[in-house]
Amino acid sequence: MKISDKTSVEMPIKNMLGIVAIIISGVIGYTEVTARLTSLETSRELFENDLLKKSEQVPTDQEQHFLIEDLYKSVEKMEETQEMNMTNKVNIEFLREQLDKALADVEDLKDKVRANGNGTH
């Protein structure tokens, strides 16, 4: 069999339409895959650019960061002072109770001394 530019091929139209449909489906599929890849790459690039922009600190951001750190330190100092004050309050209340008890004991002793008649000097 010799093949040349004048060789004719006989094919049913049904087969030819099937081949054309397969080729069109392949082209459409390739186009969709390419579009999806392009979309994903664009989204990734935009996401990376947003992250880079957010990671860059401008002077006002740095100043705010320092102010926040200073506020945290101040709050920690205030909490320590408040805890110390609460301990002092407990100690003061304990001492007040002890003093009240001592004063009551002194008054009892004075009353006993007066009752014995030794209250004169």
PADOTOR-611563 format. One record per atom (N, C-alpha, C, O): residue in one letter; atom name; x, z, y. Coordinates in steps of 0.1 Angstrom, whole numbers, plus 5000, padded with zeros to 4 digits. Each point is the difference from the previous one (the first is absolute). Layout:
# PADOTOR-611563
residuo_atomo_c1_c3_c2
A_CA_X_Z_Y $
...
# end
This chain:
# PADOTOR-611563
residuo_atomo_c1_c3_c2
M_N_5008_5000_4988 $
M_CA_4992_5000_5012 $
M_C_5009_5000_5012 $
M_O_5009_5008_5002 $
K_N_4988_4983_5007 $
K_CA_5008_4999_5012 $
K_C_4991_5005_5012 $
K_O_4988_4996_5001 $
I_N_5018_5012_5007 $
I_CA_4993_5005_5012 $
I_C_5006_4994_5012 $
I_O_5012_5000_5002 $
S_N_4980_4995_5007 $
S_CA_5004_4994_5012 $
S_C_4990_5003_5011 $
S_O_4990_5008_4997 $
D_N_5012_4987_5015 $
D_CA_4990_5002_5011 $
D_C_4987_4993_4997 $
D_O_4990_5002_5007 $
K_N_5010_4989_4984 $
K_CA_4988_4992_4997 $
K_C_4993_5005_4988 $
K_O_4990_4994_4996 $
T_N_5015_5017_4998 $
T_CA_4994_5005_4988 $
T_C_4987_5007_5004 $
T_O_4999_5007_5009 $
S_N_4990_4990_4983 $
S_CA_4987_5006_5003 $
S_C_4998_5012_4990 $
S_O_5004_4999_4989 $
V_N_4989_5011_5016 $
V_CA_4996_5011_4992 $
V_C_4985_5001_5000 $
V_O_4993_5000_5010 $
E_N_5002_5002_4978 $
E_CA_4986_5002_4999 $
E_C_4997_5015_4998 $
E_O_5006_5006_4991 $
M_N_4985_4999_5017 $
M_CA_4997_5014_4998 $
M_C_4985_5002_5004 $
M_O_4995_4994_5009 $
P_N_4998_5015_4983 $
P_CA_4986_5002_5004 $
P_C_5000_5007_5014 $
P_O_5008_5008_5003 $
I_N_4981_4990_5004 $
I_CA_4999_5006_5013 $
I_C_4998_5015_4999 $
I_O_5004_5007_5009 $
K_N_4990_4997_4980 $
K_CA_4998_5015_4998 $
K_C_5014_5007_5000 $
K_O_5002_5010_5006 $
N_N_5008_4984_4987 $
N_CA_5013_5006_4999 $
N_C_5007_5000_5013 $
N_O_5007_5009_5005 $
M_N_4991_4979_5002 $
M_CA_5007_4999_5013 $
M_C_4994_5010_5010 $
M_O_5008_5006_5008 $
L_N_4979_4996_4992 $
L_CA_4994_5010_5009 $
L_C_5005_5014_4996 $
L_O_5002_5009_5009 $
G_N_5000_4994_4979 $
G_CA_5005_5013_4995 $
G_C_5014_5002_5005 $
G_O_5003_5011_5005 $
I_N_5005_4979_4994 $
I_CA_5014_5001_5005 $
I_C_5000_5003_5015 $
I_O_5008_5008_5005 $
V_N_4984_4984_5003 $
V_CA_4999_5002_5014 $
V_C_4995_5014_5003 $
V_O_5005_5006_5010 $
A_N_4985_4999_4983 $
A_CA_4995_5014_5002 $
A_C_5011_5010_4998 $
A_O_5001_5010_5007 $
I_N_5007_4989_4982 $
I_CA_5010_5009_4997 $
I_C_5011_5000_5012 $
I_O_5004_5010_5004 $
I_N_4999_4978_5000 $
I_CA_5010_4999_5011 $
I_C_4995_5007_5013 $
I_O_5007_5007_5007 $
I_N_4980_4990_4996 $
I_CA_4994_5006_5012 $
I_C_5000_5015_4999 $
I_O_5003_5008_5009 $
S_N_4993_4997_4979 $
S_CA_5000_5015_4997 $
S_C_5014_5006_5002 $
S_O_5001_5011_5006 $
G_N_5009_4982_4989 $
G_CA_5014_5005_5001 $
G_C_5004_5001_5015 $
G_O_5006_5009_5004 $
V_N_4991_4980_5004 $
V_CA_5003_5000_5014 $
V_C_4993_5011_5007 $
V_O_5006_5007_5009 $
I_N_4981_4995_4989 $
I_CA_4993_5011_5007 $
I_C_5005_5013_4996 $
I_O_5002_5009_5008 $
G_N_5001_4993_4979 $
G_CA_5006_5013_4995 $
G_C_5013_5003_5007 $
G_O_5002_5011_5004 $
Y_N_5007_4979_4996 $
Y_CA_5013_5002_5007 $
Y_C_4998_5003_5015 $
Y_O_5007_5009_5005 $
T_N_4983_4985_5001 $
T_CA_4998_5002_5014 $
T_C_4995_5015_5002 $
T_O_5005_5007_5010 $
E_N_4986_4997_4982 $
E_CA_4995_5014_5001 $
E_C_5011_5010_4997 $
E_O_5001_5010_5008 $
V_N_5007_4988_4982 $
V_CA_5011_5009_4997 $
V_C_5010_5001_5012 $
V_O_5005_5010_5004 $
T_N_4998_4978_5001 $
T_CA_5009_5000_5012 $
T_C_4995_5007_5012 $
T_O_5007_5007_5007 $
A_N_4980_4991_4995 $
A_CA_4993_5007_5012 $
A_C_5000_5015_4998 $
A_O_5003_5007_5009 $
R_N_4994_4997_4979 $
R_CA_5000_5015_4997 $
R_C_5014_5006_5002 $
R_O_5002_5010_5006 $
L_N_5008_4983_4989 $
L_CA_5014_5005_5001 $
L_C_5004_5000_5015 $
L_O_5006_5010_5004 $
T_N_4990_4980_5004 $
T_CA_5003_5000_5014 $
T_C_4993_5012_5007 $
T_O_5006_5007_5008 $
S_N_4982_4995_4988 $
S_CA_4992_5011_5006 $
S_C_5006_5014_4997 $
S_O_5002_5008_5008 $
L_N_5002_4994_4979 $
L_CA_5007_5012_4996 $
L_C_5013_5002_5007 $
L_O_5004_5011_5004 $
E_N_5004_4979_4997 $
E_CA_5013_5001_5007 $
E_C_4998_5003_5015 $
E_O_5007_5008_5006 $
T_N_4983_4986_5000 $
T_CA_4997_5003_5014 $
T_C_4996_5015_5002 $
T_O_5004_5007_5009 $
S_N_4987_4997_4982 $
S_CA_4996_5014_5001 $
S_C_5011_5010_4998 $
S_O_5001_5010_5007 $
R_N_5008_4987_4984 $
R_CA_5012_5008_4997 $
R_C_5009_5001_5013 $
R_O_5005_5010_5004 $
E_N_4997_4978_5001 $
E_CA_5009_4999_5013 $
E_C_4993_5008_5011 $
E_O_5007_5008_5007 $
L_N_4980_4991_4995 $
L_CA_4994_5007_5011 $
L_C_5000_5015_4997 $
L_O_5003_5008_5009 $
F_N_4996_4996_4978 $
F_CA_5000_5014_4997 $
F_C_5014_5006_5002 $
F_O_5002_5011_5006 $
E_N_5009_4981_4990 $
E_CA_5013_5005_5003 $
E_C_5003_5001_5015 $
E_O_5007_5009_5004 $
N_N_4988_4981_5003 $
N_CA_5003_5001_5015 $
N_C_4993_5012_5006 $
N_O_5005_5006_5009 $
D_N_4983_4997_4986 $
D_CA_4992_5012_5006 $
D_C_5008_5012_4996 $
D_O_5001_5009_5009 $
L_N_5005_4992_4979 $
L_CA_5007_5012_4996 $
L_C_5013_5001_5009 $
L_O_5003_5011_5004 $
L_N_5003_4978_4998 $
L_CA_5013_5001_5009 $
L_C_4996_5004_5014 $
L_O_5007_5008_5006 $
K_N_4982_4987_4999 $
K_CA_4996_5004_5014 $
K_C_4997_5015_5000 $
K_O_5003_5006_5010 $
K_N_4990_4999_4980 $
K_CA_4996_5014_5000 $
K_C_5012_5009_4998 $
K_O_5000_5011_5004 $
S_N_5010_4984_4989 $
S_CA_5012_5008_4997 $
S_C_5009_5001_5012 $
S_O_5008_5010_5001 $
E_N_4991_4981_5008 $
E_CA_5008_5000_5012 $
E_C_4994_5011_5010 $
E_O_4989_4999_5003 $
Q_N_5020_5010_5001 $
Q_CA_4995_5010_5009 $
Q_C_5004_4997_5014 $
Q_O_5012_4998_5003 $
V_N_4978_5002_5005 $
V_CA_5003_4998_5014 $
V_C_5003_5014_5006 $
V_O_4997_5010_4994 $
P_N_5009_4991_5018 $
P_CA_5004_5013_5006 $
P_C_4988_5010_5001 $
P_O_5002_5012_4998 $
T_N_4986_4983_5005 $
T_CA_4989_5009_5001 $
T_C_4996_5006_4987 $
T_O_4996_5011_4999 $
D_N_5005_4981_4990 $
D_CA_4998_5005_4986 $
D_C_5010_5011_4997 $
D_O_4996_5010_4994 $
Q_N_5016_4987_5009 $
Q_CA_5011_5010_4997 $
Q_C_4997_5013_5008 $
Q_O_5002_5011_4995 $
E_N_4994_4988_5018 $
E_CA_4997_5011_5008 $
E_C_4989_5008_4994 $
E_O_5000_5013_4999 $
Q_N_4989_4980_4997 $
Q_CA_4989_5007_4994 $
Q_C_5004_5007_4987 $
Q_O_4995_5011_4997 $
H_N_5014_4983_4995 $
H_CA_5004_5006_4988 $
H_C_5008_5013_5003 $
H_O_4998_5010_4993 $
F_N_5010_4990_5017 $
F_CA_5008_5012_5004 $
F_C_4990_5011_5005 $
F_O_5002_5011_4997 $
L_N_4988_4985_5010 $
L_CA_4990_5009_5005 $
L_C_4992_5007_4989 $
L_O_4998_5012_5000 $
I_N_4999_4980_4990 $
I_CA_4993_5005_4988 $
I_C_5008_5010_4993 $
I_O_4996_5010_4995 $
E_N_5017_4986_5003 $
E_CA_5009_5009_4993 $
E_C_5002_5013_5008 $
E_O_4999_5011_4993 $
D_N_5002_4989_5020 $
D_CA_5000_5012_5008 $
D_C_4988_5008_4999 $
D_O_5000_5013_4999 $
L_N_4988_4981_5001 $
L_CA_4988_5007_4998 $
L_C_4999_5007_4986 $
L_O_4995_5011_5000 $
Y_N_5010_4983_4990 $
Y_CA_5000_5006_4987 $
Y_C_5009_5012_5000 $
Y_O_4996_5011_4994 $
K_N_5016_4988_5012 $
K_CA_5009_5012_5001 $
K_C_4993_5011_5008 $
K_O_5001_5012_4996 $
S_N_4992_4985_5015 $
S_CA_4993_5010_5008 $
S_C_4989_5007_4992 $
S_O_4999_5012_5001 $
V_N_4994_4980_4991 $
V_CA_4989_5006_4992 $
V_C_5006_5009_4990 $
V_O_4994_5011_4997 $
E_N_5017_4985_4996 $
E_CA_5006_5009_4990 $
E_C_5005_5013_5007 $
E_O_4998_5011_4994 $
K_N_5008_4988_5018 $
K_CA_5004_5013_5006 $
K_C_4988_5009_5004 $
K_O_5000_5012_4998 $
M_N_4989_4981_5006 $
M_CA_4988_5008_5003 $
M_C_4994_5007_4988 $
M_O_4995_5011_5000 $
E_N_5005_4981_4988 $
E_CA_4995_5006_4988 $
E_C_5009_5012_4996 $
E_O_4994_5010_4995 $
E_N_5019_4989_5006 $
E_CA_5009_5011_4997 $
E_C_4997_5012_5009 $
E_O_4999_5012_4995 $
T_N_4999_4986_5018 $
T_CA_4997_5010_5009 $
T_C_4987_5007_4997 $
T_O_4998_5012_5001 $
Q_N_4992_4980_4996 $
Q_CA_4987_5005_4996 $
Q_C_5000_5009_4988 $
Q_O_4994_5010_4999 $
E_N_5014_4985_4991 $
E_CA_5001_5008_4988 $
E_C_5007_5014_5003 $
E_O_4996_5010_4995 $
M_N_5014_4989_5013 $
M_CA_5007_5012_5004 $
M_C_4991_5010_5008 $
M_O_5000_5012_4998 $
N_N_4991_4982_5011 $
N_CA_4991_5008_5007 $
N_C_4989_5006_4991 $
N_O_4996_5012_5002 $
M_N_5000_4981_4988 $
M_CA_4991_5006_4990 $
M_C_5006_5012_4993 $
M_O_4993_5010_4998 $
T_N_5020_4989_4998 $
T_CA_5007_5011_4994 $
T_C_5001_5012_5009 $
T_O_4998_5011_4996 $
N_N_5005_4986_5017 $
N_CA_5001_5011_5010 $
N_C_4986_5006_5002 $
N_O_4999_5013_5001 $
K_N_4990_4980_4998 $
K_CA_4987_5006_5002 $
K_C_4997_5009_4988 $
K_O_4994_5011_5002 $
V_N_5010_4985_4986 $
V_CA_4997_5009_4989 $
V_C_5009_5013_5001 $
V_O_4995_5011_4998 $
N_N_5017_4987_5007 $
N_CA_5009_5012_5001 $
N_C_4994_5009_5011 $
N_O_5000_5013_4999 $
I_N_4995_4982_5012 $
I_CA_4995_5008_5011 $
I_C_4987_5007_4995 $
I_O_4998_5012_5004 $
E_N_4994_4981_4989 $
E_CA_4988_5007_4995 $
E_C_5003_5011_4990 $
E_O_4994_5011_5001 $
F_N_5016_4987_4991 $
F_CA_5005_5011_4991 $
F_C_5005_5012_5007 $
F_O_4997_5011_4997 $
L_N_5012_4986_5013 $
L_CA_5005_5011_5009 $
L_C_4989_5007_5007 $
L_O_5001_5012_5002 $
R_N_4989_4981_5003 $
R_CA_4989_5006_5007 $
R_C_4992_5009_4991 $
R_O_4997_5012_5004 $
E_N_5001_4984_4984 $
E_CA_4993_5009_4990 $
E_C_5008_5012_4997 $
E_O_4995_5011_4999 $
Q_N_5018_4987_5000 $
Q_CA_5009_5012_4997 $
Q_C_5000_5010_5012 $
Q_O_5000_5012_4998 $
L_N_5001_4982_5014 $
L_CA_4999_5009_5012 $
L_C_4987_5007_5001 $
L_O_5000_5012_5003 $
D_N_4989_4981_4994 $
D_CA_4987_5007_5001 $
D_C_5000_5011_4989 $
D_O_4994_5011_5003 $
K_N_5011_4987_4986 $
K_CA_5000_5010_4989 $
K_C_5009_5012_5005 $
K_O_4996_5011_4998 $
A_N_5016_4986_5008 $
A_CA_5009_5010_5004 $
A_C_4993_5009_5011 $
A_O_5001_5012_5000 $
L_N_4992_4981_5009 $
L_CA_4993_5007_5011 $
L_C_4989_5009_4994 $
L_O_4998_5011_5005 $
A_N_4995_4984_4985 $
A_CA_4989_5008_4994 $
A_C_5007_5012_4993 $
A_O_4994_5011_5001 $
D_N_5017_4987_4992 $
D_CA_5007_5011_4994 $
D_C_5005_5011_5010 $
D_O_4999_5012_4997 $
V_N_5006_4983_5014 $
V_CA_5004_5009_5011 $
V_C_4988_5008_5005 $
V_O_5002_5012_5002 $
E_N_4987_4982_5000 $
E_CA_4988_5007_5005 $
E_C_4996_5010_4990 $
E_O_4996_5011_5003 $
D_N_5004_4985_4983 $
D_CA_4997_5010_4990 $
D_C_5009_5012_5000 $
D_O_4996_5011_4999 $
L_N_5017_4986_5003 $
L_CA_5010_5011_5001 $
L_C_4997_5009_5012 $
L_O_5001_5013_4999 $
K_N_4996_4981_5012 $
K_CA_4997_5008_5012 $
K_C_4988_5009_4998 $
K_O_5000_5012_5003 $
D_N_4990_4982_4990 $
D_CA_4988_5008_4997 $
D_C_5003_5012_4991 $
D_O_4994_5011_5002 $
K_N_5014_4986_4988 $
K_CA_5004_5011_4991 $
K_C_5008_5011_5007 $
K_O_4998_5012_4997 $
V_N_5011_4984_5012 $
V_CA_5008_5009_5007 $
V_C_4991_5009_5009 $
V_O_5001_5012_5001 $
R_N_4989_4982_5006 $
R_CA_4991_5007_5009 $
R_C_4991_5009_4991 $
R_O_4996_5011_5005 $
A_N_5000_4984_4983 $
A_CA_4992_5009_4992 $
A_C_5007_5012_4995 $
A_O_4994_5011_4998 $
N_N_5019_4988_5001 $
N_CA_5008_5012_4995 $
N_C_5004_5009_5012 $
N_O_5005_5011_4998 $
G_N_4992_4985_5014 $
G_CA_5002_5008_5011 $
G_C_5014_4999_5006 $
G_O_5005_5008_5008 $
N_N_5003_4983_4987 $
N_CA_5013_4998_5004 $
N_C_5001_4989_5011 $
N_O_5011_4995_5003 $
G_N_4978_5002_5003 $
G_CA_5000_4989_5010 $
G_C_5006_5004_5014 $
G_O_5001_4992_5008 $
T_N_5002_5021_4994 $
T_CA_5005_5005_5013 $
T_C_5015_5000_5000 $
T_O_5006_5002_4990 $
H_N_5000_4995_5021 $
H_CA_5014_5000_5001 $
H_C_5005_5011_5008 $
H_O_5012_5001_5002 $
# end
